[in-house]
Amino acid sequence: MSERSKFKIQRALGLELPGLGKPGALEKRNYPPGQHGQARKSKPTEFALQLREKQKLLFHYGLREEQLRRFVRDARRRSTTNWAETLVSLLERRLDNIVFRLGFARSMAAARQLVSHGHVLVNGRPVSIGSVVLRLGDAVGLTEYAAGAMTEAARSAPRLSLPSYLQFPEPSVNYQGVMISLPGSEHIPFEFNIRQVAEYYAKRGV
């Protein structure tokens, strides 16, 4: 995805998505892209609002629609009462997201690349699949090579502060972080309406 596209996506949604790694998208143009971006628009429909919330998840976590639908189906299997909260927990527990939230990368795409190139360790072993969902107590760190200059810029100025469900227990050569609790919707790092996402997929029988 080009840098210009990242700006356009955030302007269209009206907020910054940390996972895209491009801050400042709304500083100069806080209106949608296009020649009619500044024109007053009619009140959005309920469908438009639901779609907007779903798009936030897709773009922040760097997912395709079918990938998100698989997570929705998985969340429904795991929870019959509040599957939307379970969905959020699954997305936040993806390995690429954990790498991003630990501050090892400045964007979700960069985090996914670190994982796919074999630079990330889970419980001391290399894992190269970014979509792996981690469990409570899992430890995530970097290889000795990646813990050097490769990630120094990201670690010195992380895109987000460390969420409460992650912790660095003690200094280590590979900056190992541990999941100390399960994440929920309160940990999503942008304005988000979980109810509208649940309604969007409920109406489509996913």
Secondary structure, DSSP 8 states (H G I E B T S, - for coil): --HHHHHHHHHHHTS--GGG--TTTTSS--S-SSTTTTS------HHHHHHHHHHHHHHHHT--HHHHHHHHHHHHHH-SS-HHHHHHHHHHTBHHHHHHHTTS-SSHHHHHHHHHTT-EEETTEE---TT-B--TT-EEEE-TTIIIIIHHHHHHS-SS---TTEE--S--TT--EEE-S---GGG-SS---HHHHHHHHHTTT-
